[in-house]
Amino acid sequence: MAKLIYNNAGKIRDKPLQPKLEQLLKEAAAAVGVDAVSVTSGGQDRKGAPNARRTGSTRHDDGAAADIQLLDGGEVLDFDAQRKRFEAFVTAAASLGATGLGAGVDYMGTKTIHVGFGSRLVWGAGGRAVNAPAWLRAAAAKGWGQPPPVAAPLARAGVGRAVVIARNGVKLRGGPGLGFDHSTVLKSGTELTIRGFDGPTEEWALVDLDDDGQLDGFVFAAFLSPLAAEEA
């Protein structure tokens, strides 16, 4: 599971998120192979509460929304430079239940997006739906129209030959989790043999790259697809 990091200390919206939103963000990040989600603006006091410390709309009230950045390999991702990864994250978040999604160069720059609950809506500059970027609209609509991503579809299929299907490749790690270092990135189309599964929900595949019985490491199973017997 991806990490959730709070970087909102000292902000008006300095409160934690609702547990269900924390889980949604971690699952969406894991589904697209992102190491961590950084919360730059989190929850705030409910409107009308005594001595409420708050700003802007009510979406952030009680931790129901967050402004976030995606981190991978210590790098803050940029949706102009890494558009496909953001599209995949938004689609995963929407399919997991996120209903409020905002992004835009003139909204919060190119590294920060809004993810949360509330009415189903996307927006961009000025908080207006009409300014929502086309890529955000399409990614959200795609997510709302499909079931949540499955962490480890191969766990039910069992061990055997498989192929990497992640567009940007998948990291080969020394253990079953994002906390383990990765030794290389396996390119899309790489064929390998799955020898077993590990992790709380068997979401990590233990793989043999050369099909010689020697174990090479773990990859996130959602980025693998089984090969048919005739293909293997």
Protein Blocks (a to p, Z undefined) as FASTA:
>chain_A
ZZdddfkghiablcccdfklmmmmmmmmmmnopabdcdfbdcdddehiahiacehjfklg
ghiaccddddeehiacdfklmmmlmmmmmmmmmmnopabdcddfklnojkbccddedjdd
dddehhiaklpcfklmmmmmmmmmpccddfblmlmnopcddddfbfnbpaddfbdcfkbc
cfbdcdehiacddfbdedjkopaccddfkonopafbdcdfklpccddfklZZ
